[in-house]
Amino acid sequence: MQPRFRLALAAAAAAALLAGASASASASASASASASASAAPSHRSSWLRPLPSRLYAPYYESYLAPQTPSVTATARASGAKFMTIAFLQSKGTKSCAVDWNGAASQPLTYYDADIASLRKLGGDVIPSFGGYSADTSGSHDHGTEIADSCTSVQQIAAVYERVVQTLRVTRLDMDVESNAETYAAGINRRNEAIALAQRWAARRGIRLQIQFTLPVEPTGLGSAGLSVLRNAIADGVRVYSVNIMVFDYYLPHEGVMNMSKTAITCANAVHAELARLYPRLNSRQIWRMEAMTMLPGISDFGKDETTTVHDARVMLAFEQKMQMNFLSIWAIQRDNEGPRSCRGQADSNTCSGIRQAPWAFDHALVPFTRSFR
């Protein structure tokens, strides 16, 4: 991940979203009716296999391919059988189609055989859209996050549907940060398209789960993150998981941070915010909507933000106690000490920058995966 700067546009974006909510809901309903009229008859997908209700699925950096072990090879080595593959991005700044990392050399089908092999091990994948590089590439409407580059809600929805069908997945991760977190038009297009895709999936017997991965501070999601979720609710999106990135806080006056303690503070703050967004849900139901992603080792900010294996175990225990629904790391290729030159390095793609055993974070966190009774 890259630094996540808090933009002054947040308040303006929130106001724009609230002002357009009524019109957007009407447009979405009209689009949905049109789509429903031409939809194929309902049928239950034979390949449907729901994910565990409590899941550890580390992010896999697809942009390191082919100079990185495959998804299946990484799963065999680490013990993590579920992966979040990052990132699906549009092919260009005005495109309505996606590849892995927006690269023609990595089309959507690039991981088909790898995913099939992973499933034979009992695992599965979650495709992730967006990411910092897509969310900050160029000016608004010119980035490579699909909802920013494509101005057609129907075409964005078709992309989500194609990903579900092609990869045979039941959950999509939306990594929304930086400019994409404050761009009202892109936020609304994304959410309208998600709502269409969820209705499309429901007609086929698929309960399409949507996970929003958002920046966080110890005080919570803040106005930008909350605007993303408020607009999702207004557009009829069924949000399954709110996954907070518990790193890269960029708080220079805090000194050396206790990363597990800070993560728990963030989770509690977000819990209070979600309680206000979803007043009909009780506390236990809201905890089951929450999730955390940590960064093993030294963050972008530097050594003052260092997550240790001990921190990971503390976060695991908290998630288990509160029955949160998802736990992850950014990213699995970092889960090793690496060469001596990596020691003390901030946010490397391939090592943690700290002393650790190979796969120490994964071995600590894999037991999180299970189904609720």
BALOBA-1460 file (C-alpha; in Angstrom, 3 decimals):
// residues 373
<rec num="1" residu="m" x="0.000" y="0.000" z="0.000"/>
<rec num="2" residu="q" x="0.993" y="3.588" z="-0.427"/>
<rec num="3" residu="p" x="0.494" y="6.644" z="1.835"/>
<rec num="4" residu="r" x="-3.134" y="7.607" z="2.273"/>
<rec num="5" residu="f" x="-3.494" y="11.360" z="2.518"/>
<rec num="6" residu="r" x="-6.651" y="12.897" z="3.959"/>
<rec num="7" residu="l" x="-8.050" y="15.261" z="1.366"/>
<rec num="8" residu="a" x="-9.942" y="18.475" z="1.944"/>
<rec num="9" residu="l" x="-12.386" y="17.287" z="-0.711"/>
<rec num="10" residu="a" x="-14.058" y="14.917" z="1.758"/>
<rec num="11" residu="a" x="-16.675" y="17.377" z="2.995"/>
<rec num="12" residu="a" x="-17.540" y="18.493" z="-0.537"/>
<rec num="13" residu="a" x="-17.811" y="14.895" z="-1.689"/>
<rec num="14" residu="a" x="-20.110" y="14.041" z="1.204"/>
<rec num="15" residu="a" x="-22.367" y="16.981" z="0.416"/>
<rec num="16" residu="a" x="-22.495" y="16.052" z="-3.268"/>
<rec num="17" residu="l" x="-23.399" y="12.474" z="-2.449"/>
<rec num="18" residu="l" x="-26.168" y="13.479" z="-0.056"/>
<rec num="19" residu="a" x="-27.581" y="15.976" z="-2.539"/>
<rec num="20" residu="g" x="-27.648" y="13.374" z="-5.302"/>
<rec num="21" residu="a" x="-28.894" y="10.425" z="-3.275"/>
<rec num="22" residu="s" x="-32.539" y="10.770" z="-4.214"/>
<rec num="23" residu="a" x="-31.855" y="11.195" z="-7.933"/>
<rec num="24" residu="s" x="-29.336" y="8.379" z="-7.889"/>
<rec num="25" residu="a" x="-31.742" y="5.973" z="-6.224"/>
<rec num="26" residu="s" x="-34.346" y="6.749" z="-8.879"/>
<rec num="27" residu="a" x="-31.838" y="6.234" z="-11.702"/>
<rec num="28" residu="s" x="-30.648" y="2.988" z="-10.172"/>
<rec num="29" residu="a" x="-34.209" y="1.691" z="-9.837"/>
<rec num="30" residu="s" x="-34.919" y="2.522" z="-13.476"/>
<rec num="31" residu="a" x="-31.730" y="0.807" z="-14.635"/>
<rec num="32" residu="s" x="-32.533" y="-2.218" z="-12.524"/>
<rec num="33" residu="a" x="-36.005" y="-2.527" z="-14.030"/>
<rec num="34" residu="s" x="-34.530" y="-2.402" z="-17.526"/>
<rec num="35" residu="a" x="-31.913" y="-5.010" z="-16.671"/>
<rec num="36" residu="s" x="-34.508" y="-7.277" z="-15.039"/>
<rec num="37" residu="a" x="-36.684" y="-7.224" z="-18.136"/>
<rec num="38" residu="s" x="-33.899" y="-8.665" z="-20.297"/>
<rec num="39" residu="a" x="-32.409" y="-10.978" z="-17.678"/>
<rec num="40" residu="a" x="-32.048" y="-14.705" z="-18.226"/>
<rec num="41" residu="p" x="-34.436" y="-16.964" z="-16.287"/>
<rec num="42" residu="s" x="-33.515" y="-17.555" z="-12.655"/>
<rec num="43" residu="h" x="-31.385" y="-20.600" z="-11.926"/>
<rec num="44" residu="r" x="-29.113" y="-21.655" z="-9.130"/>
<rec num="45" residu="s" x="-25.421" y="-21.702" z="-10.097"/>
<rec num="46" residu="s" x="-24.070" y="-25.230" z="-9.748"/>
<rec num="47" residu="w" x="-20.595" y="-23.969" z="-8.826"/>
<rec num="48" residu="l" x="-21.789" y="-21.854" z="-5.912"/>
<rec num="49" residu="r" x="-19.674" y="-22.413" z="-2.811"/>
<rec num="50" residu="p" x="-20.027" y="-19.813" z="-0.047"/>
<rec num="51" residu="l" x="-16.919" y="-18.627" z="1.741"/>
<rec num="52" residu="p" x="-16.465" y="-19.377" z="5.451"/>
<rec num="53" residu="s" x="-18.308" y="-16.799" z="7.541"/>
<rec num="54" residu="r" x="-15.067" y="-15.994" z="9.398"/>
<rec num="55" residu="l" x="-12.218" y="-15.777" z="6.936"/>
<rec num="56" residu="y" x="-8.489" y="-15.104" z="6.818"/>
<rec num="57" residu="a" x="-7.604" y="-14.228" z="3.221"/>
<rec num="58" residu="p" x="-4.314" y="-12.337" z="2.794"/>
<rec num="59" residu="y" x="-3.848" y="-10.016" z="-0.151"/>
<rec num="60" residu="y" x="-1.798" y="-11.449" z="-3.002"/>
<rec num="61" residu="e" x="0.107" y="-8.860" z="-5.055"/>
<rec num="62" residu="s" x="-0.730" y="-9.889" z="-8.613"/>
<rec num="63" residu="y" x="1.355" y="-7.069" z="-10.073"/>
<rec num="64" residu="l" x="4.502" y="-8.956" z="-8.985"/>
<rec num="65" residu="a" x="3.678" y="-11.749" z="-11.469"/>
<rec num="66" residu="p" x="5.336" y="-13.548" z="-13.102"/>
<rec num="67" residu="q" x="8.317" y="-12.840" z="-10.799"/>
<rec num="68" residu="t" x="6.463" y="-14.238" z="-7.774"/>
<rec num="69" residu="p" x="5.250" y="-17.751" z="-6.870"/>
<rec num="70" residu="s" x="1.750" y="-18.628" z="-8.055"/>
<rec num="71" residu="v" x="-1.296" y="-18.307" z="-5.823"/>
<rec num="72" residu="t" x="-1.397" y="-22.073" z="-5.282"/>
<rec num="73" residu="a" x="2.339" y="-22.357" z="-4.618"/>
<rec num="74" residu="t" x="2.056" y="-19.531" z="-2.100"/>
<rec num="75" residu="a" x="-0.890" y="-21.251" z="-0.414"/>
<rec num="76" residu="r" x="1.011" y="-24.532" z="-0.138"/>
<rec num="77" residu="a" x="4.058" y="-22.820" z="1.329"/>
<rec num="78" residu="s" x="2.231" y="-20.526" z="3.768"/>
<rec num="79" residu="g" x="-0.790" y="-22.595" z="4.744"/>
<rec num="80" residu="a" x="-3.190" y="-19.779" z="3.747"/>
<rec num="81" residu="k" x="-5.720" y="-21.446" z="1.437"/>
<rec num="82" residu="f" x="-7.853" y="-18.364" z="0.820"/>
<rec num="83" residu="m" x="-6.433" y="-15.350" z="-1.028"/>
<rec num="84" residu="t" x="-7.569" y="-11.838" z="-1.893"/>
<rec num="85" residu="i" x="-6.075" y="-11.166" z="-5.325"/>
<rec num="86" residu="a" x="-5.206" y="-7.494" z="-5.888"/>
<rec num="87" residu="f" x="-6.075" y="-5.637" z="-8.083"/>
<rec num="88" residu="l" x="-8.563" y="-5.551" z="-10.952"/>
<rec num="89" residu="q" x="-8.169" y="-2.204" z="-12.714"/>
<rec num="90" residu="s" x="-9.475" y="-0.721" z="-15.944"/>
<rec num="91" residu="k" x="-7.510" y="-1.134" z="-19.146"/>
<rec num="92" residu="g" x="-7.137" y="2.631" z="-19.545"/>
<rec num="93" residu="t" x="-8.251" y="5.993" z="-18.259"/>
<rec num="94" residu="k" x="-11.511" y="5.929" z="-20.251"/>
<rec num="95" residu="s" x="-12.017" y="2.178" z="-20.313"/>
<rec num="96" residu="c" x="-15.004" y="0.115" z="-19.177"/>
<rec num="97" residu="a" x="-13.095" y="-3.190" z="-19.121"/>
<rec num="98" residu="v" x="-10.655" y="-4.612" z="-16.563"/>
<rec num="99" residu="d" x="-7.480" y="-6.664" z="-16.435"/>
<rec num="100" residu="w" x="-5.333" y="-7.558" z="-13.442"/>
<rec num="101" residu="n" x="-3.482" y="-4.300" z="-12.792"/>
<rec num="102" residu="g" x="-4.917" y="-2.962" z="-16.042"/>
<rec num="103" residu="a" x="-2.212" y="-4.920" z="-17.897"/>
<rec num="104" residu="a" x="-2.957" y="-6.613" z="-21.228"/>
<rec num="105" residu="s" x="-0.483" y="-9.328" z="-20.244"/>
<rec num="106" residu="q" x="-2.729" y="-10.202" z="-17.266"/>
<rec num="107" residu="p" x="-6.299" y="-10.563" z="-18.565"/>
<rec num="108" residu="l" x="-9.147" y="-11.528" z="-16.251"/>
<rec num="109" residu="t" x="-8.570" y="-15.221" z="-17.081"/>
<rec num="110" residu="y" x="-4.863" y="-15.053" z="-16.125"/>
<rec num="111" residu="y" x="-5.392" y="-16.903" z="-12.835"/>
<rec num="112" residu="d" x="-8.048" y="-19.406" z="-13.970"/>
<rec num="113" residu="a" x="-5.861" y="-22.519" z="-13.742"/>
<rec num="114" residu="d" x="-4.226" y="-21.275" z="-10.550"/>
<rec num="115" residu="i" x="-7.594" y="-20.680" z="-8.881"/>
<rec num="116" residu="a" x="-8.791" y="-24.133" z="-9.942"/>
<rec num="117" residu="s" x="-5.689" y="-25.660" z="-8.323"/>
<rec num="118" residu="l" x="-6.254" y="-23.640" z="-5.159"/>
<rec num="119" residu="r" x="-9.831" y="-24.902" z="-4.927"/>
<rec num="120" residu="k" x="-8.571" y="-28.473" z="-5.092"/>
<rec num="121" residu="l" x="-6.679" y="-27.669" z="-1.884"/>
<rec num="122" residu="g" x="-9.944" y="-26.530" z="-0.295"/>
<rec num="123" residu="g" x="-9.297" y="-22.820" z="-0.790"/>
<rec num="124" residu="d" x="-10.811" y="-19.981" z="-2.797"/>
<rec num="125" residu="v" x="-10.247" y="-16.362" z="-3.816"/>
<rec num="126" residu="i" x="-11.718" y="-12.881" z="-3.485"/>
<rec num="127" residu="p" x="-10.947" y="-10.535" z="-6.394"/>
<rec num="128" residu="s" x="-10.188" y="-6.971" z="-5.301"/>
<rec num="129" residu="f" x="-10.968" y="-3.874" z="-7.359"/>
<rec num="130" residu="g" x="-9.141" y="-0.563" z="-7.140"/>
<rec num="131" residu="g" x="-6.132" y="-0.106" z="-4.888"/>
<rec num="132" residu="y" x="-4.011" y="2.956" z="-4.267"/>
<rec num="133" residu="s" x="-2.383" y="2.995" z="-7.707"/>
<rec num="134" residu="a" x="-5.762" y="2.985" z="-9.479"/>
<rec num="135" residu="d" x="-7.372" y="5.375" z="-7.029"/>
<rec num="136" residu="t" x="-4.689" y="8.057" z="-7.516"/>
<rec num="137" residu="s" x="-3.753" y="7.668" z="-11.181"/>
<rec num="138" residu="g" x="-4.416" y="10.990" z="-12.885"/>
<rec num="139" residu="s" x="-7.292" y="13.377" z="-12.286"/>
<rec num="140" residu="h" x="-10.885" y="12.395" z="-11.592"/>
<rec num="141" residu="d" x="-12.538" y="10.406" z="-14.411"/>
<rec num="142" residu="h" x="-9.017" y="9.551" z="-15.606"/>
<rec num="143" residu="g" x="-7.900" y="6.975" z="-13.054"/>
<rec num="144" residu="t" x="-7.969" y="3.226" z="-13.569"/>
<rec num="145" residu="e" x="-10.464" y="2.372" z="-10.829"/>
<rec num="146" residu="i" x="-13.322" y="1.078" z="-12.985"/>
<rec num="147" residu="a" x="-15.972" y="3.365" z="-11.453"/>
<rec num="148" residu="d" x="-13.733" y="6.383" z="-12.063"/>
<rec num="149" residu="s" x="-12.677" y="5.515" z="-15.616"/>
<rec num="150" residu="c" x="-16.041" y="4.242" z="-16.848"/>
<rec num="151" residu="t" x="-19.054" y="6.576" z="-16.792"/>
<rec num="152" residu="s" x="-21.676" y="3.922" z="-17.587"/>
<rec num="153" residu="v" x="-23.267" y="2.290" z="-14.542"/>
<rec num="154" residu="q" x="-24.621" y="-0.526" z="-16.712"/>
<rec num="155" residu="q" x="-21.160" y="-1.308" z="-18.107"/>
<rec num="156" residu="i" x="-19.550" y="-1.240" z="-14.640"/>
<rec num="157" residu="a" x="-22.232" y="-3.649" z="-13.401"/>
<rec num="158" residu="a" x="-21.539" y="-5.889" z="-16.401"/>
<rec num="159" residu="v" x="-17.853" y="-5.990" z="-15.407"/>
<rec num="160" residu="y" x="-18.757" y="-7.088" z="-11.860"/>
<rec num="161" residu="e" x="-21.077" y="-9.752" z="-13.274"/>
<rec num="162" residu="r" x="-18.422" y="-10.997" z="-15.691"/>
<rec num="163" residu="v" x="-15.879" y="-11.286" z="-12.850"/>
<rec num="164" residu="v" x="-18.354" y="-13.315" z="-10.770"/>
<rec num="165" residu="q" x="-19.124" y="-15.632" z="-13.687"/>
<rec num="166" residu="t" x="-15.578" y="-15.996" z="-15.014"/>
<rec num="167" residu="l" x="-13.838" y="-16.519" z="-11.672"/>
<rec num="168" residu="r" x="-16.843" y="-18.225" z="-10.023"/>
<rec num="169" residu="v" x="-16.643" y="-16.111" z="-6.903"/>
<rec num="170" residu="t" x="-19.230" y="-15.019" z="-4.369"/>
<rec num="171" residu="r" x="-17.460" y="-11.969" z="-2.895"/>
<rec num="172" residu="l" x="-15.964" y="-8.818" z="-4.411"/>
<rec num="173" residu="d" x="-13.596" y="-6.537" z="-2.499"/>
<rec num="174" residu="m" x="-13.726" y="-2.805" z="-3.236"/>
<rec num="175" residu="d" x="-10.493" y="-1.106" z="-2.136"/>
<rec num="176" residu="v" x="-11.519" y="2.554" z="-2.074"/>
<rec num="177" residu="e" x="-8.893" y="5.050" z="-0.956"/>
<rec num="178" residu="s" x="-7.150" y="8.312" z="-1.842"/>
<rec num="179" residu="n" x="-8.963" y="10.253" z="-4.615"/>
<rec num="180" residu="a" x="-11.525" y="7.490" z="-5.167"/>
<rec num="181" residu="e" x="-12.706" y="7.874" z="-1.572"/>
<rec num="182" residu="t" x="-13.741" y="11.476" z="-2.172"/>
<rec num="183" residu="y" x="-14.895" y="11.430" z="-5.814"/>
<rec num="184" residu="a" x="-18.686" y="11.650" z="-5.556"/>
<rec num="185" residu="a" x="-19.504" y="10.659" z="-9.155"/>
<rec num="186" residu="g" x="-17.287" y="7.576" z="-9.030"/>
<rec num="187" residu="i" x="-18.615" y="6.560" z="-5.610"/>
<rec num="188" residu="n" x="-22.197" y="6.764" z="-6.814"/>
<rec num="189" residu="r" x="-21.514" y="4.912" z="-10.077"/>
<rec num="190" residu="r" x="-19.747" y="2.146" z="-8.166"/>
<rec num="191" residu="n" x="-22.559" y="1.717" z="-5.684"/>
<rec num="192" residu="e" x="-25.325" y="1.812" z="-8.293"/>
<rec num="193" residu="a" x="-23.424" y="-0.806" z="-10.309"/>
<rec num="194" residu="i" x="-22.906" y="-2.992" z="-7.238"/>
<rec num="195" residu="a" x="-26.630" y="-2.865" z="-6.477"/>
<rec num="196" residu="l" x="-27.421" y="-3.937" z="-10.058"/>
<rec num="197" residu="a" x="-24.870" y="-6.760" z="-9.856"/>
<rec num="198" residu="q" x="-26.283" y="-7.981" z="-6.546"/>
<rec num="199" residu="r" x="-29.780" y="-8.140" z="-8.019"/>
<rec num="200" residu="w" x="-28.406" y="-9.932" z="-11.083"/>
<rec num="201" residu="a" x="-26.640" y="-12.425" z="-8.815"/>
<rec num="202" residu="a" x="-29.744" y="-12.985" z="-6.667"/>
<rec num="203" residu="r" x="-31.727" y="-14.022" z="-9.747"/>
<rec num="204" residu="r" x="-29.096" y="-16.721" z="-10.267"/>
<rec num="205" residu="g" x="-29.130" y="-17.990" z="-6.717"/>
<rec num="206" residu="i" x="-25.892" y="-16.205" z="-5.777"/>
<rec num="207" residu="r" x="-25.696" y="-14.123" z="-2.619"/>
<rec num="208" residu="l" x="-23.021" y="-11.736" z="-3.839"/>
<rec num="209" residu="q" x="-21.086" y="-10.395" z="-0.857"/>
<rec num="210" residu="i" x="-19.550" y="-6.925" z="-1.083"/>
<rec num="211" residu="q" x="-16.606" y="-5.921" z="1.058"/>
<rec num="212" residu="f" x="-15.460" y="-2.303" z="1.291"/>
<rec num="213" residu="t" x="-11.785" y="-1.905" z="2.211"/>
<rec num="214" residu="l" x="-11.266" y="1.602" z="3.563"/>
<rec num="215" residu="p" x="-8.599" y="3.737" z="5.267"/>
<rec num="216" residu="v" x="-9.093" y="4.401" z="8.966"/>
<rec num="217" residu="e" x="-7.765" y="6.550" z="11.785"/>
<rec num="218" residu="p" x="-8.045" y="5.980" z="15.546"/>
<rec num="219" residu="t" x="-11.127" y="8.231" z="15.453"/>
<rec num="220" residu="g" x="-12.824" y="6.082" z="12.798"/>
<rec num="221" residu="l" x="-13.514" y="6.181" z="9.074"/>
<rec num="222" residu="g" x="-14.072" y="9.905" z="8.991"/>
<rec num="223" residu="s" x="-16.369" y="11.803" z="6.633"/>
<rec num="224" residu="a" x="-14.950" y="10.342" z="3.406"/>
<rec num="225" residu="g" x="-15.257" y="6.675" z="4.366"/>
<rec num="226" residu="l" x="-18.670" y="7.231" z="5.917"/>
<rec num="227" residu="s" x="-19.855" y="8.951" z="2.718"/>
<rec num="228" residu="v" x="-18.892" y="5.856" z="0.712"/>
<rec num="229" residu="l" x="-21.021" y="3.691" z="3.006"/>
<rec num="230" residu="r" x="-23.946" y="6.128" z="3.259"/>
<rec num="231" residu="n" x="-24.145" y="6.271" z="-0.514"/>
<rec num="232" residu="a" x="-23.985" y="2.470" z="-0.705"/>
<rec num="233" residu="i" x="-26.960" y="2.251" z="1.660"/>
<rec num="234" residu="a" x="-28.873" y="4.891" z="-0.338"/>
<rec num="235" residu="d" x="-28.237" y="2.974" z="-3.571"/>
<rec num="236" residu="g" x="-29.471" y="-0.310" z="-2.090"/>
<rec num="237" residu="v" x="-26.124" y="-2.096" z="-1.693"/>
<rec num="238" residu="r" x="-26.062" y="-4.964" z="0.806"/>
<rec num="239" residu="v" x="-22.700" y="-4.421" z="2.506"/>
<rec num="240" residu="y" x="-21.298" y="-7.651" z="3.899"/>
<rec num="241" residu="s" x="-18.005" y="-6.441" z="5.314"/>
<rec num="242" residu="v" x="-16.282" y="-3.158" z="6.224"/>
<rec num="243" residu="n" x="-12.571" y="-3.927" z="6.161"/>
<rec num="244" residu="i" x="-10.388" y="-1.254" z="7.768"/>
<rec num="245" residu="m" x="-6.704" y="-0.866" z="6.873"/>
<rec num="246" residu="v" x="-5.027" y="-0.643" z="10.272"/>
<rec num="247" residu="f" x="-1.732" y="0.892" z="9.147"/>
<rec num="248" residu="d" x="-0.380" y="4.029" z="7.439"/>
<rec num="249" residu="y" x="-1.993" y="6.389" z="9.936"/>
<rec num="250" residu="y" x="0.649" y="9.082" z="9.352"/>
<rec num="251" residu="l" x="0.468" y="10.548" z="12.850"/>
<rec num="252" residu="p" x="3.957" y="12.048" z="13.321"/>
<rec num="253" residu="h" x="3.306" y="13.342" z="16.841"/>
<rec num="254" residu="e" x="2.344" y="9.913" z="18.192"/>
<rec num="255" residu="g" x="5.903" y="8.546" z="18.236"/>
<rec num="256" residu="v" x="6.283" y="4.764" z="18.294"/>
<rec num="257" residu="m" x="2.794" y="3.311" z="17.995"/>
<rec num="258" residu="n" x="1.396" y="0.186" z="19.597"/>
<rec num="259" residu="m" x="-0.132" y="-1.145" z="16.386"/>
<rec num="260" residu="s" x="-2.411" y="-3.763" z="17.909"/>
<rec num="261" residu="k" x="-3.771" y="-1.367" z="20.517"/>
<rec num="262" residu="t" x="-4.339" y="1.285" z="17.844"/>
<rec num="263" residu="a" x="-6.069" y="-1.241" z="15.572"/>
<rec num="264" residu="i" x="-8.493" y="-2.146" z="18.359"/>
<rec num="265" residu="t" x="-9.157" y="1.547" z="19.012"/>
<rec num="266" residu="c" x="-9.944" y="1.973" z="15.294"/>
<rec num="267" residu="a" x="-12.252" y="-1.046" z="15.276"/>
<rec num="268" residu="n" x="-14.205" y="0.268" z="18.254"/>
<rec num="269" residu="a" x="-14.546" y="3.706" z="16.648"/>
<rec num="270" residu="v" x="-15.812" y="2.168" z="13.410"/>
<rec num="271" residu="h" x="-18.225" y="0.000" z="15.385"/>
<rec num="272" residu="a" x="-19.810" y="3.149" z="16.832"/>
<rec num="273" residu="e" x="-20.009" y="4.716" z="13.352"/>
<rec num="274" residu="l" x="-21.627" y="1.619" z="11.840"/>
<rec num="275" residu="a" x="-24.139" y="1.510" z="14.699"/>
<rec num="276" residu="r" x="-25.334" y="4.936" z="13.582"/>
<rec num="277" residu="l" x="-25.456" y="3.896" z="9.915"/>
<rec num="278" residu="y" x="-27.319" y="0.657" z="10.689"/>
<rec num="279" residu="p" x="-29.576" y="1.508" z="13.644"/>
<rec num="280" residu="r" x="-31.638" y="-1.675" z="13.214"/>
<rec num="281" residu="l" x="-28.643" y="-3.943" z="13.807"/>
<rec num="282" residu="n" x="-27.562" y="-4.936" z="17.293"/>
<rec num="283" residu="s" x="-23.973" y="-4.722" z="18.504"/>
<rec num="284" residu="r" x="-23.180" y="-8.359" z="17.730"/>
<rec num="285" residu="q" x="-24.478" y="-8.038" z="14.167"/>
<rec num="286" residu="i" x="-22.369" y="-4.940" z="13.611"/>
<rec num="287" residu="w" x="-19.217" y="-6.659" z="14.882"/>
<rec num="288" residu="r" x="-19.906" y="-9.407" z="12.350"/>
<rec num="289" residu="m" x="-19.761" y="-6.745" z="9.613"/>
<rec num="290" residu="e" x="-16.309" y="-5.567" z="10.656"/>
<rec num="291" residu="a" x="-12.890" y="-6.674" z="9.433"/>
<rec num="292" residu="m" x="-9.241" y="-5.627" z="9.654"/>
<rec num="293" residu="t" x="-6.223" y="-5.746" z="7.364"/>
<rec num="294" residu="m" x="-2.775" y="-5.217" z="8.876"/>
<rec num="295" residu="l" x="0.600" y="-4.626" z="7.225"/>
<rec num="296" residu="p" x="3.292" y="-7.030" z="8.478"/>
<rec num="297" residu="g" x="6.402" y="-5.205" z="9.595"/>
<rec num="298" residu="i" x="7.280" y="-1.594" z="8.768"/>
<rec num="299" residu="s" x="4.609" y="0.555" z="7.101"/>
<rec num="300" residu="d" x="5.015" y="3.329" z="4.529"/>
<rec num="301" residu="f" x="5.270" y="5.818" z="7.369"/>
<rec num="302" residu="g" x="8.343" y="4.123" z="8.786"/>
<rec num="303" residu="k" x="9.550" y="2.307" z="11.882"/>
<rec num="304" residu="d" x="7.205" y="4.136" z="14.261"/>
<rec num="305" residu="e" x="4.444" y="2.097" z="12.615"/>
<rec num="306" residu="t" x="5.773" y="-1.461" z="12.910"/>
<rec num="307" residu="t" x="3.355" y="-4.367" z="13.213"/>
<rec num="308" residu="t" x="4.947" y="-7.416" z="14.849"/>
<rec num="309" residu="v" x="3.836" y="-11.034" z="14.991"/>
<rec num="310" residu="h" x="2.811" y="-10.356" z="18.598"/>
<rec num="311" residu="d" x="0.581" y="-7.506" z="17.356"/>
<rec num="312" residu="a" x="-0.947" y="-9.922" z="14.844"/>
<rec num="313" residu="r" x="-1.793" y="-12.398" z="17.598"/>
<rec num="314" residu="v" x="-3.408" y="-9.653" z="19.694"/>
<rec num="315" residu="m" x="-5.529" y="-8.544" z="16.720"/>
<rec num="316" residu="l" x="-6.466" y="-12.158" z="16.004"/>
<rec num="317" residu="a" x="-7.649" y="-12.653" z="19.589"/>
<rec num="318" residu="f" x="-9.720" y="-9.461" z="19.406"/>
<rec num="319" residu="e" x="-11.334" y="-10.451" z="16.099"/>
<rec num="320" residu="q" x="-12.138" y="-13.893" z="17.457"/>
<rec num="321" residu="k" x="-13.638" y="-12.453" z="20.640"/>
<rec num="322" residu="m" x="-15.827" y="-9.978" z="18.754"/>
<rec num="323" residu="q" x="-16.631" y="-12.474" z="15.955"/>
<rec num="324" residu="m" x="-15.526" y="-10.120" z="13.202"/>
<rec num="325" residu="n" x="-15.907" y="-11.590" z="9.727"/>
<rec num="326" residu="f" x="-12.590" y="-11.067" z="7.907"/>
<rec num="327" residu="l" x="-8.889" y="-10.742" z="8.661"/>
<rec num="328" residu="s" x="-6.085" y="-10.070" z="6.227"/>
<rec num="329" residu="i" x="-2.546" y="-8.806" z="5.700"/>
<rec num="330" residu="w" x="-1.072" y="-6.554" z="3.043"/>
<rec num="331" residu="a" x="0.405" y="-8.628" z="1.593"/>
<rec num="332" residu="i" x="1.327" y="-12.307" z="1.717"/>
<rec num="333" residu="q" x="4.511" y="-11.824" z="-0.312"/>
<rec num="334" residu="r" x="5.759" y="-9.581" z="2.537"/>
<rec num="335" residu="d" x="5.488" y="-12.356" z="5.135"/>
<rec num="336" residu="n" x="9.196" y="-13.081" z="5.409"/>
<rec num="337" residu="e" x="12.320" y="-11.439" z="6.736"/>
<rec num="338" residu="g" x="13.930" y="-11.219" z="3.328"/>
<rec num="339" residu="p" x="17.601" y="-10.499" z="2.665"/>
<rec num="340" residu="r" x="19.742" y="-8.422" z="4.997"/>
<rec num="341" residu="s" x="19.177" y="-5.407" z="2.728"/>
<rec num="342" residu="c" x="15.466" y="-5.489" z="3.652"/>
<rec num="343" residu="r" x="16.093" y="-5.042" z="7.378"/>
<rec num="344" residu="g" x="14.538" y="-1.741" z="8.415"/>
<rec num="345" residu="q" x="13.007" y="-1.119" z="4.984"/>
<rec num="346" residu="a" x="9.582" y="0.544" z="4.868"/>
<rec num="347" residu="d" x="6.709" y="-1.162" z="3.007"/>
<rec num="348" residu="s" x="8.653" y="-3.436" z="0.700"/>
<rec num="349" residu="n" x="6.537" y="-5.537" z="-1.660"/>
<rec num="350" residu="t" x="8.490" y="-8.682" z="-0.851"/>
<rec num="351" residu="c" x="9.617" y="-8.570" z="2.814"/>
<rec num="352" residu="s" x="8.485" y="-7.174" z="6.156"/>
<rec num="353" residu="g" x="11.618" y="-5.256" z="7.163"/>
<rec num="354" residu="i" x="11.679" y="-6.966" z="10.588"/>
<rec num="355" residu="r" x="13.183" y="-10.134" z="12.069"/>
<rec num="356" residu="q" x="10.667" y="-12.944" z="11.665"/>
<rec num="357" residu="a" x="10.360" y="-16.569" z="10.645"/>
<rec num="358" residu="p" x="9.059" y="-17.284" z="7.135"/>
<rec num="359" residu="w" x="5.232" y="-17.114" z="7.054"/>
<rec num="360" residu="a" x="5.118" y="-16.133" z="10.740"/>
<rec num="361" residu="f" x="2.107" y="-13.847" z="10.264"/>
<rec num="362" residu="d" x="0.211" y="-16.377" z="8.173"/>
<rec num="363" residu="h" x="0.876" y="-19.210" z="10.615"/>
<rec num="364" residu="a" x="-0.475" y="-17.006" z="13.411"/>
<rec num="365" residu="l" x="-3.599" y="-15.888" z="11.532"/>
<rec num="366" residu="v" x="-4.719" y="-18.914" z="9.474"/>
<rec num="367" residu="p" x="-6.684" y="-20.376" z="12.451"/>
<rec num="368" residu="f" x="-9.107" y="-17.439" z="12.181"/>
<rec num="369" residu="t" x="-10.912" y="-19.127" z="9.281"/>
<rec num="370" residu="r" x="-14.037" y="-20.999" z="10.314"/>
<rec num="371" residu="s" x="-17.803" y="-20.857" z="9.957"/>
<rec num="372" residu="f" x="-20.056" y="-19.434" z="12.631"/>
<rec num="373" residu="r" x="-22.394" y="-21.868" z="14.319"/>
